[in-house]
Structure formats: structure tokens, C-alpha cells
Amino acid sequence: MANRVLIISAVAEDVLALRDALGNARDGPFDVDDVPALDPGLQRLAAGGIDAVLVNLALPDAQGMACFDRLHDAARHLPILTLCDLDDEAQAKEAVQHGAQGWLSRGYFDNYLVPQALRNVIERMKVEQRLYIAQARAQITLNSIGDAVISVDMHGSVDYLNIAAERMTAWPRDEARGRPVAEVLEIVDTATGQAIVNPLEYILQGDPAAGIAGECVLVDRRGRHIPIEDSAAPIRDWNQRLVGAVMVFRDVSRNVALTAKMQHLAQHDFLTNLPSRVLLNDRVSLAIALARRSKAYPVLLFLDLDKFKHVNDSLGHGVGDRLLQAVAERLLACVRTSDTVSRYGGDEFVILLADERHPQDAALTAEKILHALATPFLIDEQEVHTSTSIGIGVFPFDGTDAAALIKNADTAMYHAKERGRNNFQFFHQAMNQRAVERQLIESNLRRALEQGEFTLHYQPKIDLQNHRITGVEALLRWIHPEWGLVQPERFIAIAEECGLIVPIGHWVLREACLQAVRWREAGIPGVSIAVNVSAVEFRQRDFFDHALAVFEETGTDPACIQLELTETVLMRDVATSADLLARFKSVGVKIAVDDFGTGYSSLSYLSQFPIDVLKIDQSFVRAIDGAGGKNGAIVGAVIDMGRNLHQRVIAEGVEDEEQLAFLKAHECNEGQGYLFSRPVDAVLMQAMFGTGIPV
């Protein structure tokens, strides 16, 4: 398409000469319009379609620079060239200072270079327009993103900040421009408070891999400390020469707070705020390491409340929880600040006396505890009575590591119960009854696999908004020919220790797949079945290949299977776990984190896993109270985190309407628990798919 040129001149000879030159241009003719005065010229410009203007500044209705300024106001984005005499170029030069692209001198209008020069001017203006659009788009984009962006020149002086960077640093762009980057972007180490060299300065020194190492904070102009993450990169010209650097950074305060909160949850019991198993194991290991270099004898006291189940059954879980909290307070009052009181699980507590010089003195602490817990507790204006049985294990006589000490103290505690409760027993090697029982269970487990004594029950998961069944969890049951129903907590740990959990896990996965196919053939397609995976099974090298073979053999759609793993299992080897989960995701299998909140709960690691579902541990759900206290806040925080990570959240152990109302109010996706249904066999579960579950 030909360029269109507007000639504004009252000199007919000029117009004819220019029309002739432009109409016969070697690279193609121009389309030429001409008007004799400024006002019709402005009207023609308003109609659009003009690519360049040639103007004589001596017009009937306008003269000189006043004429040019009016024209430039109307066509500031078009190239304008003035027409002048050879001996009167002063005015033309002044017009250039006001925005003209150049001038043409009379006597040269018919020169063949005139069309070429005009074409170059037009193309240059179009390039400038495209560049302006690109720069405007970049500017808008940078100011629209949430991340902060700052760039520097080769001297390390700030030459750009976007709006997010202005907000985070508290430096307006105009004030920051030209200042050293270290002044505008002050970064210090979180632990030491010492200044950290800005990554931009490293890049300017030739280090392309520069970045902030470790935890650091940005100190803004007002002195506020903001945790940040960053990435920095060099800026190069078209000859690949370094001309500056850019850094993108973001405020990670919320992530840091959530991670700290989840780390605290991982190391502390939600109900009593005592150290959990994870932290206890760390402290026992540390005490043992210190004891090897001193004359100390770390002692473990393993406590179990007597008849606590009766309190829960008769007075309710709420009273039971408050009793546990009151017990924790009394236990803390019985020991030194250097000792550790831990809630080990349920109504079990473990106390570490880290710096005992005379192991027999642990008996004094045990006596003190027995006396403290024998005093009635006043809960909800009623007296609650309990006592405790205590087993005592001493390093190094009863174990040389944390696991052995806890195990033997636990064994001693059971002997205390057998001797009438409300007493304590030191561990001794004759306490092998439980070991004998374990051996009996192990041998019967092997037979159970061979004789087909295992079966699966299914507990439905419910959408809390529409009350529909969204899927089921497959739960292992052992029907022993003599013992009857054997609870999983009695044999699963033994199966893991002796390696039988792997063939049992294989059986569970295959049976769950077969059941999915049976339901599909019965006209109930696409049932999602969750299968629990143990740590031992997950670490098997052929775990993925075996699962794939089971899917193919049974004709199961992998999308119907959901693998449930605990945080502890995933965190044992983060890289391997992430790779294996990605392989399962690639074939359609869903991934759920079971018992969420009781393990590591590290956001930075969880974000690396392709997780579909977070299952809130039932202990958190059970702790929900109607007053919206801290226990409910924990559940709410997990739900919010799941939403932020774009993962569905399932609450386990929903038992009453108060819990259900809380979960609905916080928009928890799904629920599972006795309020909806106990685990049932496949026949009853199939019937539920048809009738639904009244809620």
C-alpha cells in the first residue's frame, strides 16, 4: 500500500514539482494530497490516512513557527518536513527543534533522493511508533504483576522500579533513579542481621548465576523487614555486551509465616502444645549424644492414662481433650525446665529426663507424677479422676538409641498396668511378653496372606456442599479364624517391621482395583478409591511398575485410584518422592497427603509434589470447638492453605454436627467420618451409592 503524503503550500510550482517527484519515485509512487492553506490542511489531517506532511511555513492563514506549532499539535505522531529556500534554512532548523523531522530546499524538490529520504523518514517514524507501543506494553505489564522489578545500569545505579518495587522498598521511582542499588535495595541475613551483597552487583561483576543464598530480608526505607525470594539476570545489548542487570523479587512473608506455623504444628501436639514425637526423637537423640561425652544417664518415662477411654465414652471427647490439657500442665510442673514433656499420642505421654546423674532418682520423679495425677481434676464443674501407669527406660542399659529406649519404656509401662495401674516399673529384660505376642502376630500374618483372611471395608467421602458421595477409602480388615476381628493398629506396625506390609499392600491395591471394576460392571462407573501406602511399600523400587501391572491386569482406570501417603513418607527422600509421584500422575493416579499437619508440613517442599488432596488429620477435626478457638483456627488455616495450593481438602474423623457446621462454614471440600458412615463392606457400600447418605 502506497504512503500518502499531504502537501500544504500555496506555491503551485512547489506542489507540481513535489507531485512529479513523488509520483515517479523509483521504489513506487506516493499518493499525494495538497491543500493551499493551514486550516484545510488541519481538516484533511483530521480525516486520517496521512503518513507524512510537507509544509510551507508561509501560508495565507498562518506564518512561521506559529504555523508549525499548530500543525505539530494536530499531527505530533506524523513526520513533518518543512519547505524552504536555500538561503533561508534558519527557520527550518528552528522547526526541527520544535519537532520537525527535517526540511526540503527549493531547487531540489525534483531530486530522485527526495522520495527516498521521505520514505526513510516515514519508516523511521513507524519504527518509533512500534517501539513506543512495545515500551508501553512492557511498562503496563511490569506495573501489573505482583512481583517487584528493579534494574540497574553498569555503575550499579538504579534506573527502573515498577510499582510493586516502589511499594516494597518505599522508594518512589523518581527518587530512587540514579542512586546506588545497595541504598534502595538493602538486603540483610535473617539470622545475623548482616548486610548481604546484592545479586545485581554480582552480575555486574560477571557472575551470571548470582542469587540470594539462604534466608534473607529486605529492609525498606522505613526500616520494615520483609522476607523475599529473588531471581536476577544480566541485561545485554544486541552485541551481547553487558549493559546492566535486572532483579525480580517477591514478598514471601505469608509463606514464611505459614511454614513456621506448620513446622510448629509438626513438632508440637495441637491440643497440649507439648513437643510431638518428631521433636521428642530429636531431643532424645541429642541427649544420648551428649551423654556419651559426659556422666549423664538420660531417662525416659512412658506414661499412659488409666481408664482414659472410660472418660471419653462417658463424658465425651471434649472433656477428654480438656483432661489431656490439664494433665500436660501438671506434668510440666513435675519436671525441670531442661526436661522434655511430650504427648506421644492419644493418652500417652513421654518424659525425657535429659541430665540424670543417678538413674534411680527417676523413681522420685515418677512418684511425684503419680501423686500429681491422682488429685482429681475439675473440668466443666465436675470432678474427673484419673491415674497413670509409668514405664521407665534408662540409657544405655535399656537402649542405645531413641527408638529402643521408647520401645522398652513402653514395654515397662504395660507391665505397670498389669500390676494394677497407678504405679511405675523400670524396664528389665524379662519383660518380653509383648515380644512374644509380636512373634505370634507375625506368624499369623503370614498365614493370613496364604489363607485369604484379609478383606477390605470402605468408608465414603462426602462433598460437604451437596452431600454427595465423592469416593471411598479402602480400609484393611483381618478376620482371624480364632481371634475374630483384629484391629489394624495391632498388626500394621508389626507387618511393616517384618516386611509383610509389602505383599499385604500389593493385595490391598489389587483388591481395590478389582472392586472398582466390579462396581463399574454393576453400573457404578468412576468410583474413586483411596488406598493407603506404607513407607516400606512406597520405598520399593518396583512399586510403580507393580501398580501399573495391577491396573493392566484388572482393567482398572488409574484415574479411579487415589494413593494416600503421609508427610513423613514423602519427606524421607524429597527428590525420589517427587519423581515417583510425577510418574503416577502421568498415568492419571491421584495423590493425597494423609494425616496432614502431624508430619513436617513444609510449604516449600509440599509445593514440589503433585498433590491433589490434603486430608486433615482427625485429631485436628476432633479438636474443633464451638467458640472458634485456636483448635478450629488450625483447621481453618489448613483449609486456606489447601485452597492456596489448589488442592482439595478432606476432613477426617467428622463425628458431630458442630464439626460439620465449622467445616462447611470454612468451605472445606469433603468430609469423612462416623457422622456420615462407619467403614462398611463392599455390598453395603454399593447400596449407599444408590441411596446416598442423609446428612
Residue pairs with C-beta under 8 A, 6 or more apart in sequence:
2 28
2 29
2 30
2 31
3 30
3 31
3 51
3 52
3 118
3 119
3 122
4 30
4 31
4 32
4 33
4 49
4 50
4 51
5 22
5 30
5 31
5 32
5 33
5 50
5 51
5 52
5 53
5 54
5 118
6 32
6 33
6 34
6 35
6 41
6 44
6 45
6 50
6 52
6 53
6 54
7 14
7 15
7 18
7 19
7 32
7 33
7 34
7 35
7 53
7 54
7 55
8 34
8 35
8 36
8 37
8 38
8 41
8 53
8 54
8 55
8 56
8 59
8 71
9 15
9 34
9 36
9 54
9 55
9 56
9 59
9 83
10 36
10 37
10 56
10 58
10 59
10 60
11 56
14 56
14 83
14 106
14 109
15 34
17 109
17 110
18 32
18 54
18 104
18 109
18 114
19 32
19 34
20 110
21 109
21 110
21 111
21 112
21 114
21 115
22 29
22 30
22 32
22 114
22 115
22 118
23 29
23 30
23 32
25 112
25 115
25 116
25 119
26 112
26 115
26 116
27 115
27 116
27 119
30 115
30 118
33 44
33 50
35 41
35 44
36 59
36 60
37 59
37 60
37 61
37 62
38 59
38 61
38 62
38 67
38 70
38 71
39 61
41 53
41 55
41 71
42 70
42 71
42 74
44 50
45 53
45 74
45 75
45 78
46 74
50 75
50 78
51 78
51 79
51 122
52 78
52 79
52 80
52 81
52 118
52 121
52 122
52 125
53 71
53 75
53 78
53 79
53 80
53 81
54 80
54 81
54 82
54 83
54 104
54 118
55 67
55 68
55 71
55 80
55 81
55 82
55 83
56 82
56 83
57 63
57 64
57 65
57 67
57 68
57 82
57 83
57 84
57 91
57 95
58 64
59 67
62 70
64 91
65 91
65 94
65 95
65 98
68 80
68 82
68 95
68 98
68 100
69 98
71 80
72 80
72 98
72 99
72 100
76 99
77 125
77 129
78 125
79 101
79 121
79 122
79 124
79 125
80 95
80 99
80 100
80 101
81 100
81 101
81 102
81 103
81 104
81 118
81 121
82 91
82 92
82 95
82 100
82 102
82 103
82 104
83 103
83 104
83 106
83 109
84 91
84 92
84 103
84 104
84 105
84 106
85 105
85 106
86 105
86 106
86 107
89 103
89 105
92 100
92 103
93 103
95 103
96 102
96 103
101 121
101 124
101 125
102 117
102 121
104 114
108 114
142 149
142 162
143 162
143 163
143 164
145 162
145 164
146 164
146 250
147 164
147 248
147 249
147 250
148 161
148 162
148 164
148 165
148 167
148 168
148 169
148 248
148 249
148 250
148 251
149 160
149 161
149 162
149 164
149 165
149 246
149 247
149 248
150 158
150 160
150 161
150 162
150 165
150 169
150 181
150 184
150 185
150 200
150 246
150 247
150 249
151 158
151 159
151 160
151 235
151 244
151 245
151 246
151 247
152 158
152 159
152 181
152 200
152 204
152 244
152 245
152 246
153 159
153 243
153 244
154 204
154 242
154 243
154 244
156 180
156 181
156 182
156 200
156 201
156 204
157 177
157 178
157 179
157 180
157 181
158 176
158 177
158 178
158 179
158 180
158 181
158 184
158 185
159 177
159 178
159 244
160 173
160 177
161 169
161 171
161 173
161 176
161 184
165 171
165 249
166 172
166 173
166 176
168 218
168 220
168 226
168 228
168 249
168 251
169 176
169 184
169 185
169 218
169 220
169 221
170 220
170 221
170 222
170 224
171 179
171 184
171 221
176 184
181 198
181 200
181 201
182 195
182 198
182 201
185 198
185 200
185 218
185 247
186 195
186 218
186 219
186 220
187 195
187 196
187 198
187 212
187 216
187 217
187 218
187 219
187 228
188 194
188 195
188 196
188 216
188 217
188 219
188 225
189 195
189 196
189 214
189 215
189 216
190 214
190 215
190 216
190 217
190 227
191 215
196 212
196 216
198 247
199 210
199 211
199 212
199 230
199 232
199 247
200 210
200 232
200 245
200 246
200 247
202 210
202 232
203 210
203 232
203 233
203 234
203 245
204 242
204 244
204 245
206 242
208 233
208 234
210 232
211 230
211 231
211 232
212 228
212 229
212 230
215 227
216 227
216 228
217 225
217 226
217 227
217 228
218 225
218 226
218 227
218 228
218 249
219 225
219 226
220 226
226 251
226 253
227 251
227 252
227 253
227 256
228 249
228 250
228 251
228 252
229 249
229 250
229 252
230 247
230 248
230 249
230 250
231 247
231 248
231 249
232 245
232 246
232 247
232 248
233 245
233 246
233 247
234 242
234 244
234 245
235 242
235 243
235 244
235 245
235 246
236 242
236 243
237 243
255 603
255 604
258 603
258 637
258 641
259 601
259 602
259 603
259 604
261 637
262 597
262 600
262 601
262 602
262 603
262 641
263 600
263 601
263 602
265 597
265 598
265 601
265 634
266 276
266 278
266 567
266 597
266 598
266 599
266 600
266 601
266 602
267 275
267 276
267 278
267 279
268 274
268 275
268 276
268 279
269 275
269 276
269 342
269 343
270 597
270 619
270 620
270 623
270 631
270 634
271 321
271 324
271 325
271 343
271 619
271 623
271 631
272 324
272 325
272 328
272 343
273 328
274 328
274 341
274 342
274 343
274 349
275 283
275 340
275 341
275 342
275 343
276 342
276 343
276 598
277 342
277 344
277 345
278 599
278 600
279 340
279 342
280 340
280 342
280 344
280 350
280 352
280 402
281 402
281 403
283 340
283 352
283 354
284 298
284 300
284 352
284 402
284 405
284 406
285 401
285 402
287 296
287 298
287 352
287 354
287 355
287 395
288 298
288 395
288 400
288 401
288 402
290 296
290 354
291 297
291 298
291 395
291 396
295 357
296 354
296 355
296 356
296 357
297 356
297 357
297 358
297 359
297 394
297 395
297 396
298 352
298 353
298 354
298 355
298 356
298 394
298 395
298 405
299 352
299 353
299 356
299 359
299 362
299 392
299 393
299 394
299 395
300 350
300 351
300 352
300 353
300 392
300 393
300 394
300 405
300 406
300 409
301 350
301 351
301 353
301 362
301 365
301 366
301 369
301 390
301 391
301 392
301 409
301 424
302 344
302 348
302 349
302 350
302 390
302 391
302 392
302 393
302 406
302 409
302 410
302 412
302 413
303 331
303 348
303 349
303 350
303 351
303 369
303 388
303 389
303 390
303 413
304 347
304 348
304 349
304 388
304 389
304 413
304 417
305 323
305 324
305 327
305 347
305 348
305 373
305 386
305 387
305 388
306 386
306 387
306 388
306 389
306 417
306 421
306 422
307 386
307 387
307 421
308 320
308 323
308 346
308 347
308 386
309 347
311 319
311 320
311 323
311 384
311 386
312 319
312 320
315 382
315 384
317 622
317 655
318 625
319 379
319 380
319 384
321 622
321 623
322 379
322 380
323 377
323 379
323 384
323 386
324 343
324 347
326 377
326 379
327 349
327 373
327 377
327 386
328 341
328 343
328 349
330 369
330 372
330 373
331 341
331 349
331 351
331 369
331 372
332 341
333 372
334 365
334 368
334 369
334 372
335 341
335 351
335 353
335 365
336 353
338 354
338 355
339 351
339 352
339 353
339 354
340 351
340 352
340 354
341 349
341 351
342 349
342 350
342 351
342 352
343 349
344 350
344 406
350 406
350 409
351 365
351 369
353 362
353 365
356 362
356 394
359 394
359 397
362 392
362 394
362 426
363 392
363 424
363 426
366 390
366 392
366 424
367 424
369 388
369 390
370 387
370 388
370 390
370 422
370 423
370 424
373 386
373 387
373 388
374 387
374 422
376 383
376 384
376 385
377 383
377 384
377 385
377 386
378 384
387 421
387 422
388 422
389 413
389 414
389 416
389 417
389 421
389 422
389 423
389 424
390 413
390 416
390 423
390 424
390 425
391 408
391 409
391 410
391 411
391 412
391 413
391 414
391 415
391 416
391 424
391 425
391 427
392 409
392 412
392 424
392 425
392 426
392 427
393 399
393 405
393 406
393 408
393 409
393 412
393 426
393 427
394 426
394 427
395 405
398 404
398 405
398 408
398 409
398 427
399 405
399 406
399 407
399 408
408 427
408 431
409 427
411 427
411 431
411 434
412 425
412 426
412 427
412 428
412 431
413 425
414 433
414 434
415 425
415 431
415 433
416 423
416 424
416 425
419 425
438 494
441 490
441 491
441 494
442 494
442 495
442 498
442 500
444 480
445 491
445 494
445 495
445 498
445 500
445 504
446 500
447 453
448 454
448 478
448 480
449 500
449 503
449 504
449 507
451 481
453 478
453 479
453 480
453 481
454 476
454 477
454 478
454 479
454 504
454 507
454 508
454 511
455 477
455 479
455 681
456 474
456 475
456 476
456 477
456 508
456 511
456 512
456 515
456 682
457 474
457 475
457 477
457 679
457 680
457 681
458 472
458 473
458 474
458 475
458 515
458 529
458 679
458 680
458 681
458 682
458 685
459 472
459 473
459 475
459 672
459 677
459 678
459 679
459 680
460 469
460 471
460 472
460 672
460 676
460 677
460 685
460 688
460 693
461 469
461 470
461 471
461 472
461 473
461 528
461 530
461 650
461 670
461 671
461 672
462 468
462 469
462 470
462 670
462 671
462 672
462 676
462 693
462 695
463 469
463 470
463 669
463 670
464 660
464 663
464 664
464 668
464 669
464 670
464 671
465 664
465 669
467 692
467 693
467 695
468 692
469 688
469 689
469 692
469 693
470 528
470 670
471 527
471 528
471 529
471 530
471 562
472 527
472 528
472 529
472 530
472 685
473 529
473 530
473 532
473 564
473 672
473 679
474 508
474 511
474 512
474 515
474 529
474 530
474 531
474 532
475 488
475 532
475 679
476 488
476 492
476 504
476 508
476 532
477 485
477 488
477 679
478 485
478 486
478 488
478 491
479 485
479 486
480 486
492 501
492 534
494 500
495 501
495 504
496 534
496 535
496 536
499 536
501 534
501 536
501 537
502 536
502 537
502 540
505 533
505 534
505 537
506 546
506 550
508 531
508 532
509 531
509 547
509 550
509 561
510 550
510 553
510 554
512 529
512 531
512 561
513 529
513 550
513 551
513 554
513 556
513 561
514 554
514 556
515 529
515 682
516 527
516 529
516 554
516 556
516 557
516 560
516 561
517 554
517 555
517 556
518 682
519 525
519 527
519 686
519 689
520 526
520 527
522 686
524 686
524 689
526 557
526 559
526 560
527 560
527 689
528 560
528 561
528 562
528 590
529 560
529 561
529 562
530 562
530 563
530 564
530 592
531 561
531 562
531 563
531 564
532 564
532 565
532 594
533 563
533 564
533 565
533 569
534 569
535 566
535 568
535 569
535 572
537 543
538 565
538 569
538 577
538 580
539 572
539 573
540 546
543 580
544 580
544 583
544 584
547 584
547 589
548 587
550 556
551 557
551 558
551 561
551 587
557 588
558 584
558 587
558 588
558 589
559 588
559 589
559 590
561 589
561 590
562 589
562 590
562 591
562 592
562 612
562 613
563 584
563 589
563 590
563 591
563 592
564 592
564 593
564 594
564 615
565 591
565 592
565 593
565 594
566 593
566 594
566 595
566 598
566 599
567 593
567 595
567 596
567 598
567 599
567 600
567 601
567 606
568 599
568 600
569 577
570 577
570 581
570 593
570 605
570 609
571 577
571 599
571 600
571 602
571 605
574 605
574 608
577 609
578 608
578 609
578 610
581 591
581 609
581 610
581 611
582 610
584 591
585 591
585 610
590 612
590 613
591 609
591 610
591 611
591 612
591 613
592 611
592 612
592 613
592 614
592 615
592 650
593 606
593 609
593 611
593 613
593 614
593 615
594 615
595 615
595 617
595 652
596 614
596 615
596 616
596 617
596 638
597 616
597 617
597 620
597 634
597 638
598 617
598 619
603 641
606 645
607 645
611 645
611 647
612 647
612 648
613 647
613 648
613 649
613 650
614 638
614 641
614 642
614 645
614 647
614 648
614 649
614 650
615 649
615 650
615 651
615 652
615 672
616 635
616 638
616 639
616 649
616 650
616 651
616 652
616 668
617 652
617 653
618 652
618 653
618 673
619 653
620 631
620 634
620 635
620 638
621 635
621 651
621 652
621 653
621 654
621 655
621 659
621 663
621 673
622 653
622 655
622 659
623 631
623 632
623 634
623 635
624 631
624 632
624 635
624 658
624 659
624 662
624 663
625 631
625 632
625 658
626 658
628 662
632 662
635 651
635 662
635 663
635 666
635 668
636 666
638 649
639 649
639 663
639 666
639 667
639 668
640 666
642 648
642 649
642 669
643 649
643 667
648 669
648 670
649 668
649 669
649 670
650 668
650 669
650 670
650 671
650 672
651 659
651 663
651 668
651 670
651 671
651 672
651 673
652 672
652 673
653 672
653 673
653 674
654 660
654 663
654 671
654 672
654 673
654 674
654 675
654 676
655 673
655 674
655 675
656 675
657 675
659 675
660 671
660 675
660 695
663 671
675 695
676 693
676 695
677 688
677 693
680 688
